[in-house]
Amino acid sequence: MTDDNGAAATDATWAIELTPEHPPARIAKLASLAEAEGFDIAFASSHYFNRDPFVTLSRMVDATDELRLGPGVINPYETHPVKLAAQTATIDELSDGRAVFGVGAGDRSSLANLGIDREKPLRRVLETFDVARDLWAGETVTHEGTFTARDASLNLEERSIPVYVGAQGPHMLRMSAKHADGVLINAAHPADLEWAAGEIERGLAERPDRSSGAHSDPRDGEFESLAFASVSVAGDETEAREAARPPVAFIVGGAAEPVLERHGIDREAAEAVSDALEQGELTDAFGHVTPAMIDAFCIAGTTETVADRFEAALEHVDGIVVGSPLGPDLEDAVGRASEALAMATECNAE
């Protein structure tokens, strides 16, 4: 994003995604390291096949002092939205007000594994955080929509928690800008981020003034746009790019046709990745990932290479979430990502 004079933003938000595919104790140590390296927010990702994000977040709370923490991105299908509001409020209470709520529609294929049909995703996400805000404000809620709640309330003190919506498509991006406190754009390439910024501007133009309403914006009316980017950084370029294959395969498998066309990704090559994923042949799927796919859907390489990509991304967003896989060595990657962010923001400041 830019300011009114067209200057690139220099006070970028640094965030990181920590994936509980590792034990909570290790994730807590990584959160502590991220805080020491200057990150502002740490999101614990949510996938049914990994460890529980809220249990992991409770360990992250104990390991940090100032880092903002929250699920990112959690979906309101596997767990009832009222329960999600209570879980996030618990993290906010434990952390003395440091919680954020990263919510999105979830991955369609993963939900299908659980027999869940992801119906009306935009409405479900919007209703989820609208109800959560009412509950956090101490209200008793009755809701009939994409889910039902009758006389629901939380036995917790009132609190105000920023809502960040995970988004990729135009409708979710515009809804986020109109109603949420921030957006987590599921993209890493400047072309995708530039396109998303246009959709966000359209949503911001319709944004109601909530400053005097029941749900005041925790950021005093400001809206924050963050690139939720797959990042792989290491001392060796080849090792970093190899580590990027698994997440890129899943990104390609779920990419919409216009996104593939935007990057000139061969349709047959993308289908080979997607077909292998659907058959559970993960090694084959990762092997079908091409260099062009890595360039389009991940920021991968050495610290210097990643810093250049971060700088380009920051022309269109207010900050970056350094997302999975981070790199072949997680602890090393946290430090390198911090260094790359510092280099990129310094360049934007010049």
C-alpha positions in Angstrom: 0.0 0.0 0.0 1.1 3.6 -0.4 0.3 6.8 1.5 -1.5 9.8 0.0 1.7 11.1 -1.6 2.3 7.8 -3.4 5.3 6.9 -1.1 5.7 3.2 -0.2 4.8 2.3 3.3 7.8 2.0 5.6 6.2 0.9 8.9 5.4 -2.5 7.6 3.9 -5.2 9.9 6.0 -8.3 10.2 4.1 -11.5 10.8 4.9 -15.2 10.7 2.9 -18.4 10.3 3.9 -21.2 12.6 2.5 -24.6 11.6 1.8 -27.1 14.4 3.1 -30.0 12.4 5.7 -29.9 15.2 5.1 -30.3 18.9 3.7 -27.2 20.7 6.9 -26.9 22.7 8.9 -26.3 19.5 6.4 -23.9 18.1 6.5 -21.9 21.3 10.3 -21.7 21.0 9.9 -20.5 17.4 7.4 -17.9 18.6 9.9 -16.7 21.2 12.6 -16.5 18.5 10.2 -14.6 16.2 9.5 -12.1 18.9 13.3 -11.6 19.5 13.7 -11.1 15.8 11.2 -8.3 15.7 8.0 -9.9 14.4 4.8 -8.3 15.4 2.3 -11.2 15.0 2.5 -15.0 15.0 -0.3 -17.0 13.5 -0.8 -20.7 14.4 -2.2 -22.4 11.3 -5.1 -24.7 11.5 -5.4 -28.0 9.7 -7.3 -31.0 11.1 -4.2 -33.3 10.5 -1.9 -31.1 12.6 -1.8 -30.3 16.3 -4.6 -28.1 17.8 -3.8 -24.5 17.1 -5.4 -23.1 20.3 -3.4 -25.6 22.5 -0.3 -24.5 20.6 -1.2 -20.8 21.0 -1.5 -21.2 24.8 2.1 -22.4 24.8 3.1 -19.5 22.5 1.5 -17.1 25.0 3.7 -18.4 27.8 6.9 -18.1 25.6 6.3 -14.5 24.6 5.7 -11.1 26.1 4.5 -8.7 23.4 4.0 -10.7 20.2 0.3 -10.7 19.0 -1.0 -14.2 18.6 -3.9 -15.9 17.0 -5.2 -18.7 14.8 -4.5 -18.1 11.1 -6.3 -19.1 9.2 -9.0 -21.0 11.0 -12.3 -22.0 9.3 -15.8 -21.9 10.8 -16.9 -25.2 9.5 -15.0 -27.8 11.5 -15.8 -25.9 14.8 -18.9 -23.9 15.6 -18.3 -20.2 15.3 -19.4 -19.5 18.9 -16.8 -22.0 20.1 -14.1 -20.3 17.9 -15.0 -16.9 19.5 -14.6 -18.5 23.0 -11.3 -20.1 22.2 -9.9 -16.9 20.7 -11.2 -14.9 23.7 -9.4 -17.3 26.0 -6.1 -16.7 24.2 -6.8 -12.9 24.5 -7.3 -13.4 28.3 -4.2 -15.5 28.7 -2.1 -13.0 26.8 -3.4 -9.9 28.4 -5.0 -8.6 25.2 -2.6 -9.8 22.5 -5.0 -12.0 20.5 -5.9 -11.6 16.9 -8.5 -13.6 15.0 -7.5 -15.0 11.6 -10.5 -16.5 10.0 -11.2 -17.8 6.5 -13.3 -20.2 4.5 -10.8 -23.0 4.8 -9.4 -25.4 2.2 -12.2 -27.1 0.2 -10.3 -30.4 -0.3 -9.3 -30.7 3.4 -12.9 -30.0 4.5 -14.1 -32.7 2.0 -11.9 -35.2 3.8 -14.2 -34.6 6.8 -17.4 -34.8 4.8 -17.9 -31.1 5.1 -19.4 -29.2 2.2 -18.1 -25.6 2.2 -21.4 -23.9 1.6 -21.7 -20.1 1.2 -18.1 -19.3 2.3 -18.4 -15.5 2.2 -21.5 -15.4 4.3 -20.2 -18.0 6.7 -17.0 -16.0 7.4 -18.8 -12.7 7.7 -21.4 -14.1 10.1 -18.7 -15.8 12.1 -16.8 -12.6 13.0 -19.9 -10.5 13.3 -21.2 -12.9 15.9 -17.8 -13.1 17.5 -17.7 -9.3 17.9 -21.1 -9.4 19.6 -20.0 -12.1 22.0 -16.7 -10.4 22.8 -18.7 -7.2 23.5 -20.6 -9.1 26.2 -23.8 -9.6 24.3 -26.1 -12.6 24.3 -26.5 -13.7 20.7 -29.3 -15.4 18.8 -28.4 -16.0 15.2 -30.0 -17.8 12.3 -28.0 -17.9 9.1 -25.3 -20.2 7.8 -25.2 -21.4 11.4 -27.5 -21.3 14.4 -26.9 -19.8 17.8 -29.6 -19.4 20.4 -29.1 -17.2 23.5 -25.3 -17.8 23.3 -22.9 -15.8 25.5 -19.4 -16.0 26.8 -18.5 -16.2 30.5 -15.6 -13.8 29.9 -14.9 -10.1 30.3 -15.6 -7.8 27.4 -12.7 -7.5 25.0 -11.9 -6.1 21.5 -10.0 -8.5 19.2 -8.8 -7.5 15.7 -10.3 -9.7 12.9 -8.1 -10.6 9.9 -9.8 -12.5 7.1 -8.0 -14.9 4.9 -8.9 -14.1 1.3 -7.9 -14.8 -2.3 -11.0 -14.3 -4.5 -12.5 -10.8 -5.3 -15.6 -11.1 -3.2 -13.8 -12.2 -0.1 -11.2 -9.5 -0.5 -13.9 -6.8 -0.9 -15.9 -8.1 2.0 -12.7 -8.1 4.2 -12.0 -4.5 3.4 -15.6 -3.5 4.0 -16.1 -5.3 7.4 -12.9 -6.7 8.9 -9.8 -5.1 10.6 -7.4 -6.6 8.2 -7.0 -9.1 5.3 -4.5 -11.9 4.9 -4.1 -12.1 1.1 -3.2 -15.6 0.0 -0.6 -14.6 -2.5 3.1 -14.1 -2.8 3.6 -12.6 -6.3 3.5 -8.8 -6.9 1.1 -9.3 -9.8 -1.4 -11.1 -7.5 -1.0 -8.5 -4.7 -1.5 -5.6 -7.1 -4.7 -7.1 -8.4 -5.8 -7.8 -4.8 -5.1 -4.2 -3.8 -7.5 -3.0 -6.4 -10.3 -5.3 -5.0 -9.5 -4.1 -1.5 -9.8 -0.5 -2.5 -13.2 -1.2 -3.8 -14.2 -2.7 -0.5 -12.7 0.2 1.5 -14.8 2.6 -0.5 -17.9 1.0 1.0 -16.5 0.6 4.5 -19.0 1.8 7.2 -17.8 4.0 10.0 -17.6 1.8 13.0 -15.6 4.2 15.2 -18.7 5.2 17.2 -20.6 1.9 17.1 -20.8 -1.1 19.4 -17.7 -2.6 17.8 -14.9 0.0 17.7 -12.0 -0.9 15.5 -9.0 -2.0 17.6 -6.8 -0.2 15.0 -8.7 3.1 15.4 -10.4 2.7 12.0 -7.3 1.7 10.0 -7.4 -1.3 7.8 -4.4 -3.5 7.4 -3.6 -5.5 4.3 -1.0 -8.3 4.7 0.4 -10.6 2.1 0.1 -14.2 3.5 3.0 -15.5 1.4 4.6 -18.9 1.2 8.2 -18.2 2.0 11.3 -20.4 1.9 14.6 -18.9 2.8 18.0 -20.4 3.3 21.7 -19.8 2.7 21.5 -22.0 -0.4 19.1 -21.0 -3.2 18.6 -24.6 -4.4 17.8 -25.9 -0.9 15.3 -23.1 -0.4 13.5 -23.8 -3.6 13.3 -27.5 -3.0 11.8 -26.9 0.4 9.1 -24.8 -1.4 7.8 -27.7 -3.4 5.2 -29.1 -1.0 3.3 -25.9 -0.2 3.5 -24.8 -3.8 1.9 -28.1 -4.9 -1.0 -27.5 -2.6 -1.3 -23.9 -3.8 -1.3 -25.0 -7.5 -3.8 -27.7 -6.7 -6.3 -25.2 -5.4 -5.5 -22.3 -7.8 -8.3 -20.8 -9.9 -8.0 -20.7 -13.6 -7.5 -16.9 -13.8 -4.6 -17.1 -11.3 -2.9 -19.8 -13.4 -3.4 -17.7 -16.6 -2.0 -14.6 -14.9 1.3 -16.4 -14.4 1.3 -18.4 -17.6 1.2 -21.7 -15.8 0.6 -24.6 -18.2 -2.9 -26.0 -17.5 -1.7 -29.6 -18.1 1.2 -29.2 -15.7 -1.1 -27.8 -13.0 -3.6 -30.7 -13.6 -0.7 -33.2 -13.1 -0.1 -31.7 -9.7 -3.7 -31.6 -8.8 -4.4 -35.1 -9.9 -1.5 -36.5 -7.9 -2.7 -34.7 -4.8 -6.3 -36.0 -5.2 -4.9 -39.6 -5.5 -2.7 -39.0 -2.3 0.5 -39.4 -4.3 2.3 -36.5 -2.6 5.8 -37.4 -3.8 4.6 -37.4 -7.4 2.7 -34.1 -6.8 5.8 -32.4 -5.4 7.8 -33.7 -8.3 5.4 -32.1 -10.8 6.0 -28.7 -9.4 7.9 -26.6 -12.0 10.3 -23.6 -11.4 7.6 -21.3 -12.9 5.2 -22.5 -10.2 7.7 -21.8 -7.4 8.3 -18.3 -8.9 4.6 -17.6 -9.0 3.4 -18.9 -5.7 6.3 -18.7 -3.3 9.1 -16.3 -2.3 12.0 -18.7 -2.3 15.8 -18.2 -2.2 18.6 -16.7 -0.3 18.1 -13.8 2.1 19.0 -11.3 -0.6 16.6 -12.9 -3.1 13.8 -13.0 -0.6 14.5 -9.4 0.5 14.0 -8.2 -3.1 10.7 -10.1 -3.4 9.6 -8.6 -0.1 10.4 -5.1 -1.3 8.3 -5.7 -4.4 5.4 -7.1 -2.4 5.4 -4.1 0.0 4.5 -1.8 -2.9 1.0 -3.2 -2.6 0.5 -4.2 1.0 1.0 -3.0 4.6 3.0 -6.0 5.7 3.9 -9.6 5.1 3.1 -12.8 6.8 6.1 -15.1 6.3 4.2 -18.4 5.7 5.0 -22.1 5.3 7.4 -23.7 4.7 9.7 -20.9 6.1 12.7 -22.9 4.9 14.6 -26.1 5.2 15.8 -25.1 8.7 13.1 -23.4 10.7 15.2 -21.6 13.2 17.6 -20.4 10.6 14.7 -19.3 8.4 13.1 -17.2 11.1 16.4 -15.2 11.4 16.9 -14.9 7.7 13.3 -13.8 7.1 13.6 -11.1 9.7 16.8 -9.9 8.1 15.1 -9.9 4.7 12.2 -7.9 6.0 14.6 -5.4 7.5 16.4 -5.0 4.2 13.1 -4.6 2.3 11.6 -2.0 4.7 14.9 -0.1 4.7 14.8 0.0 0.9 11.2 1.3 1.0 12.2 4.0 3.5 14.9 5.4 1.2 
